[in-house]
Amino acid sequence: MRDALVPMVGIAGYRRLLTAMYRPELLRVAGAPAEFIRQLERLLRSQDVESMPRQEAVLDSDSKSRVYVVQTVFDNGSFWTWVLKWYNGARQQQAPIESRMNAYFLQRLAPSHMVVPVLDVVPLSNVAETALSVALMPYCGELTLYDRLHQLPRHDPRVEALLEQASTTLAYTQVVGRMGHEEHTIALTSLTPDEAPDYFLEQIDNALLRPFAASGNPLEMDGALLKHFGFFARVLGDDSSRDGLYYRGINPRNIMLVGDQQAEIDFEQDSLRSRFIDIVSLLENGLEMTEWDDAADYPAYTGQMAFDAWEQRRQRAQATLSQYNYLSHPRIERLTAAFIDTTWRLEQQHLQGRRAPYQPAAYRLILETARLFRHLQYVGYCKRNEMQTRSPNKRVSSRYRQKFHALWAKVALDHLIFPPCAAAQCLPEPERQPAMALRYTLDRLPLMS
């Protein structure tokens, strides 16, 4: 860690971080053993802080921030472990936001829901090219919910139970966040109806188009993709500006397993957005992959084959998505509906504005639109991970996962253009042609094997 930090923030910045890590008052708040703190104080009276015995490891995670696990061990076996999360460059401004949001949710969700605390944020440099702050958190183990889902047979009832618990916590978090915003305890960014569509178009640009451009493989149809995504940006924008709840950007990697409890981390987002985006992220994130069935992909329907034959291709694609996800599609639908119902009931109890529940057509339109949006974002995130990871296995998995998320975006869009049953029609007729044009662009995504 020293070799990484000193060129950025100098010896003074590096020592500032070490001094913060070994402050006895902070360690007491974190729950470090009293004997460890006593030994630490004795050792620091005779040695310099840089000489403290430490073991350090960088986590190869999907986080935009670098994450270190730093353990101090004494000869008698006593030890303490910190998690250090770096916020560098433009992300430095996110560090105090996450700390403030973490403190709010730590208070409001306890005792029924566990939150890993951010105990301190240490600014090391404010110079633009080396801007860096580090958040200190107690170590709660290495097992995330995402890791646990990989240890269980896919579609196992235990998988559904874990995700049901996580989705219930998510519902409380979303509504509690809205409560704090309305009470002026926290300030969340809200969008006006005029601003909201542009936000979602910018998200597609930032998350999907720019990573491909940075990889040297830009999307030739990027202008068409943004143009034809306009209606769907308005759908999500309307739901966000009218009925938005606290947006976490959550996925199963943001939940730690501590014994038999789930503990929440990463309260980075500070906005009100459509509640549908978070539940898609939680339930449809997909497994790490060592293989992918390219035959599961299928083209947009243009009359090139009998519709029944095309429908069989679509059903095979959906079955493949279930195969590479931790939940099957019927269970996803059940948990999603339960989640939306829970957020609505909590709103009735805790928020002043009483709105009607979603009608079936609106529910289906927003859900499939959220799927389209989120999975297109994930295609770009996986492209970014492919370029950034040092692990050959993770690089291969990231390539396969781009195909997984692209296929899910296609299926979601096709469910709006050609709903499985006529009664499920929710796409306005004037939007069918732009939606078809968008579907054609998805077939042209340059995804590598």
Secondary structure, DSSP 4 states (H G I P E B T S, - for coil): -HHHHHHHHHHHHHHHHHHHHT-HHHHHHHT--HHHHHHHHHHHHHS-GGGS-EEEEEE--S-SS-EEEEEEE-TTS-EEEEEEEEEEGGGGGHHHHHHHHHHHHHHHHTTTSEE----EEEEEE-SGGG-EEEEEEE---S-BHHHHHHHSPTT-HHHHHHHHHHHHHHHHHHHHHHHHHHTTSS--B---TTTHHHHHHHHHIIIIIHHHHHTT---TTHHHHHHHTHHHHHHHHHHHHHH-EEE----GGGEEEETTEEEE------EEE-HHHHHHHHHS-----S---GGG--PPPSSSS-HHHHHHHHHHHHHHHHHTSSS-HHHHHHHHHHHHHHHHHHHHHH-S---PPPPHHHHHHHHHHHHHHHHHHHHHHHHHHHHH-S-HHHHHHHHHHHHHHHHHHHHHHHHHHS-SSGGG--S-GGGHHHHHHHHHHHTT-----
